[in-house]
Amino acid sequence: MKILCAAAVMVLLAAPAYAQAPNINLIPELQSKTPEEKEADAIKDKAYRESLRKIPDAKTSSDPWGTVRNNEAPKTAAPAKPKPKTGNSAASGGNTAAGSNVR
């Protein structure tokens, strides 16, 4: 009885997984097109190519922020100059972290 219940549980658990698998035919039967279908495809292809020729070339920029930006190239920033030190803080008698513990 236990074996029958275990088999039933396995079948019930496997059924949803089996249902999700796509039904794929890996070796489809090759169907050739009839001359009428080939002619219809050629007409559709020709109409498609002609419709592509009717699309105008984009000559203007499609940049919406183009009028806001400068047209000039951005100038490179000059290297920052180090600030000259005016004096040594230990020589000026200022409080330092090491000197603050002295009483």
Backbone as a ProteinNet text record, in pm:
[ID]
protein_1_A
[PRIMARY]
MKILCAAAVMVLLAAPAYAQAPNINLIPELQSKTPEEKEADAIKDKAYRESLRKIPDAKTSSDPWGTVRNNEAPKTAAPAKPKPKTGNSAASGGNTAAGSNVR
[TERTIARY]
82	0	86.8	199.3	288.3	349.9	381.7	442	341.4	217.9	113.5	92.8	92.3	76.6	197.4	317.7	438.3	436.3	393	384.6	279.5	167.4	62.3	111.3	184.7	238.8	337.8	422	519.7	451	346.2	273.4	205.1	145.5	77.4	175.7	296.5	396.3	459	468.3	532.1	435.9	306.3	209	216.2	221.9	231	361.4	469.6	597	591.6	527.4	515.1	425	324.9	233.3	301.3	405.6	473	572.5	612.2	709.2	644.4	712.1	654.3	656.8	560.8	551.9	627.2	756.1	841.6	869.6	848.7	881.8	1020.6	1120.2	1257	1287.4	1208.9	1229.8	1100.1	1082.9	958.1	960	845.4	834.8	852.1	941.9	969.5	856.4	804.2	698.4	752.2	750.4	797.5	681.6	716.5	614.7	573.7	449.8	399.1	445.6	444.6	485.4	401.4	273.5	188.6	234	269.4	317.2	450.6	538.4	667	647.2	552.9	524.8	465.1	375.4	315.1	421.5	514.7	623.6	713.3	739.7	823.1	755.2	623.8	549.6	551.3	532.9	536.3	674.6	777.6	914.6	945.5	899	921.3	847.5	725.9	648.7	716.5	772.9	843.5	965.9	1043.6	1163.1	1125.6	1016.9	971.4	925.8	860.9	815.9	935.1	1044.1	1163.8	1228.2	1218.5	1275.7	1199	1071.4	989.5	1017.8	1085.4	1116	1226.8	1203.6	1306.4	1422.6	1539.6	1657.2	1646.4	1690.9	1689	1808.3	1780.2	1887.3	1912.9	1814	1831.3	1852.5	1915.9	1941.9	1812.8	1794.4	1675.6	1706.4	1805.7	1845.5	1757.5	1669.9	1581.9	1656.1	1772.5	1850	1958.2	1955.4	2059	2069.2	1957.4	1962.7	2009.5	2005.2	2045.1	2196.3	2254	2397	2479.8	2605	2701.8	2747.5	2774.7	2828.2	2977.9	3040.4	3185	3220.3	3339.4	3387	3417.7	3393.4	3421.5	3570.8	3606.2	3746.7	3794.8	3918.7	3974.3	4007.2	3984.2	4009.3	4158.9	4200.5	4341.9	4374.2	4495.9	4530.1	4526.4	4476.1	4463.3	4601.3	4623	4751.2	4744.7	4848.9	4845.8	4858.6	4783.5	4788.7	4917.4	4987.9	5110.6	5074.3	5151.1	5127.1	5181.5	5106.9	5148.8	5241.1	5235.9	5324.2	5295.7	5382.8	5367.4	5278	5179.5	5087.2	5157	5258.2	5330.7	5416.4	5469.9	5554.8	5471.2	5346.9	5264.4	5199.3	5218	5163.8	5019.1	4969.2	4830.7	4811.1	4687.8	4657.4	4664.5	4733.6	4740.6	4682.9	4658.1	4599.8	4695.2	4824.7	4921.4	4941.4	4934.1	4958.6	4837.1	4718	4598.2	4587.3	4663.1	4655.4	4749.8	4827.5	4922.9	4849.6	4874	4809.2	4909.8
-119.6	0	126.6	119.8	234.7	262.1	158.1	174.6	238.2	198.1	253.3	402.7	439.5	580.5	662.6	607.6	678.3	699.2	599	611.3	715.2	717.1	815.2	957.8	975.8	1108.2	1152.2	1062.3	1097.8	1135.8	1064.6	1094.6	1230.4	1257.1	1384.8	1502	1480.5	1586.7	1605.3	1500.4	1508.2	1559.1	1544.9	1584.4	1734.2	1826.3	1968.1	2001.8	1935.9	1961.8	1910.8	1799.5	1744.5	1833.7	1894.4	1980.1	2108.5	2152.6	2276.5	2257.8	2137.4	2112.4	2140.9	2217.8	2246	2121.8	2111.8	2000.1	2038.2	2004.4	2043.9	1923	1944.1	1841.5	1875.5	1798.1	1828.7	1797.9	1713.4	1682.1	1715.4	1842.1	1876.6	1826.1	1797.5	1754.6	1878	1868.5	1981.7	1999.2	2119.5	2148.1	2251.5	2215.5	2310.3	2400.3	2519.4	2615.2	2587.7	2614.6	2599.4	2719.6	2709.3	2824.2	2949.4	2931	3046.4	3114.2	3034.1	3090	3161.7	3102.7	3168	3301.3	3305	3428.2	3533.9	3492.2	3585.6	3641.2	3555.4	3601.8	3701.7	3676.8	3768.2	3904.3	3904.4	4030.2	4106.2	4034.2	4098.3	4155.7	4081.4	4126.4	4252.1	4254.3	4370.3	4492.5	4473.3	4584.4	4636.6	4546.6	4587.7	4672.1	4628.9	4705	4842.9	4849.9	4978.6	5070.9	5016.3	5100.8	5151.9	5075.8	5123.2	5239.4	5240.4	5349.8	5479.5	5470.6	5589.5	5662.2	5598.1	5661.1	5763.3	5890	5991.3	5974.7	6020.9	6016.4	6126.6	6096.9	6196.4	6289.6	6417.1	6512.6	6600.2	6616.5	6698.8	6609.4	6666.1	6591.6	6576.4	6464.8	6442.3	6464.8	6546.8	6574.6	6685.9	6658.2	6761.9	6868.6	6836.5	6932.1	6998.5	6982.1	7036.3	7187.5	7258	7403.8	7455.3	7373.2	7415.7	7404.5	7301.5	7277.6	7370.5	7391.2	7463.3	7373.1	7430	7351.8	7334.8	7419.1	7410.5	7289	7238.7	7126.3	7176.4	7094.9	7139.2	7159	7268.2	7297.9	7210.9	7168.5	7086.2	7175.4	7125.9	7203.6	7213	7328.7	7348.6	7268.5	7214.4	7137.2	7226.8	7173.4	7250.8	7276.7	7400.2	7437.3	7411.4	7351.4	7329.9	7463.3	7478.2	7601.9	7605.2	7716.1	7724.1	7734.2	7663.6	7666.4	7797.3	7856.9	7984.5	7965.1	7851.7	7826.7	7691.8	7647.3	7518.8	7537	7451.2	7466.7	7439.6	7353.1	7327.2	7448.1	7515.7	7631.2	7751.1	7757.2	7872.3	7858.9	7744.7	7727.4	7685.8	7637.5	7594.8	7461.8	7432	7305.1	7194.2	7089.7	6971.6	6855.9	6748.3	6633	6577	6577.4	6523.6	6618.8	6747.4	6845.6	6875.4	6828.2	6861.5	6781.3	6671.4	6589.4	6641.9	6740.1	6794.1	6890.8	6874.8	6965.3	7039.5
0	0	0	75.9	81.9	-56.3	-127.7	-260.5	-356.9	-347.1	-432.8	-402.7	-275.4	-236.5	-282.9	-269.6	-312.3	-463.4	-538.5	-684.3	-723.4	-651.7	-681.5	-653.9	-544.8	-511.9	-619.4	-663.8	-767.3	-897.7	-935.2	-1058.1	-1045.5	-928.6	-908.3	-909.5	-860.5	-861.5	-1000	-1077.4	-1208.3	-1315.4	-1295.3	-1397	-1430.2	-1332.4	-1369.1	-1442.6	-1405.6	-1473.4	-1617.2	-1639.9	-1774.6	-1860.7	-1798.6	-1873	-1918.3	-1847.6	-1883.8	-1997.3	-2025.9	-2132.1	-2267.4	-2352.4	-2484.2	-2572.2	-2656.6	-2748.7	-2875.3	-2881.5	-2992.1	-3081.5	-3208.3	-3305.7	-3360	-3323.5	-3361.2	-3507.3	-3569	-3710.3	-3784.3	-3817.2	-3886.5	-4029.2	-4076.8	-4216.3	-4304.5	-4398.4	-4484.1	-4584.4	-4586.1	-4680.8	-4779.5	-4905.2	-5006.3	-5047.1	-5089.3	-5130.8	-5274.2	-5298.8	-5435.4	-5517.5	-5647.7	-5730.6	-5703.7	-5672.7	-5642.4	-5513	-5411.9	-5285.1	-5303.9	-5386.8	-5413.6	-5484.3	-5579.8	-5652.1	-5558.8	-5469.4	-5374.2	-5279.3	-5234.1	-5147.6	-5219.8	-5348.1	-5425.5	-5440.1	-5461.3	-5474.5	-5341.5	-5231.4	-5099.5	-5070.1	-5107.2	-5083.1	-5165.5	-5289.1	-5375.7	-5320.8	-5273.6	-5215.8	-5088.9	-5011.9	-4889.6	-4924.4	-5022	-5061.8	-5117	-5191.3	-5244.2	-5132.8	-5031.4	-4920.7	-4840.8	-4834.5	-4765.4	-4840.8	-4972.8	-5053	-5032.9	-4996.6	-4979.3	-4848.1	-4754.4	-4626.7	-4648.7	-4610.9	-4633.8	-4536.7	-4581.7	-4496.3	-4392.2	-4270.4	-4163.2	-4182.5	-4215.6	-4239.3	-4118.2	-4032.9	-3914.6	-3793.8	-3694.5	-3572.9	-3494.2	-3434.3	-3352.8	-3204.9	-3175.8	-3038.3	-2982.3	-2884.6	-2832.8	-2752.4	-2698.8	-2620.5	-2704.8	-2833.9	-2920.7	-2917	-2898.9	-2895	-2760.1	-2659.3	-2525.5	-2507.8	-2565	-2548.3	-2635.4	-2593.2	-2675.1	-2787.8	-2901.8	-3012.8	-3001.4	-2918.3	-2901.7	-2817	-2840.6	-2760.8	-2620.6	-2518.7	-2382.8	-2363.2	-2296.3	-2271.6	-2156.7	-2168.7	-2062	-1944.2	-1825.7	-1705.1	-1680.6	-1635.8	-1604	-1478.6	-1470.5	-1351.3	-1228.5	-1119.9	-996.4	-938.3	-899	-839.6	-689.5	-632.2	-487.2	-414.6	-305.3	-228.4	-147.2	-149.4	-69.2	78.3	157.7	301.8	357.9	446.9	504.8	624	684.9	798.1	857.8	943.8	1007.9	1129.7	1147.5	1259	1392.4	1394.6	1519.3	1555.6	1457.3	1483.9	1525.7	1482.1	1515.7	1651	1717.6	1851.4	1852.8	1741.5	1733.9	1804.3	1838.2	1902.6	1799.3	1834.5	1749.6	1825.9	1757.4	1823.1	1926.6	1898.1	1992.9	2109.8	2086.7	2190.3	2275.4	2238.5	2313.2	2442.5	2455	2575	2684	2658.2	2754.7	2846.9	2986.6	3080.1	3160.6
[MASK]
+++++++++++++++++++++++++++++++++++++++++++++++++++++++++++++++++++++++++++++++++++++++++++++++++++++++

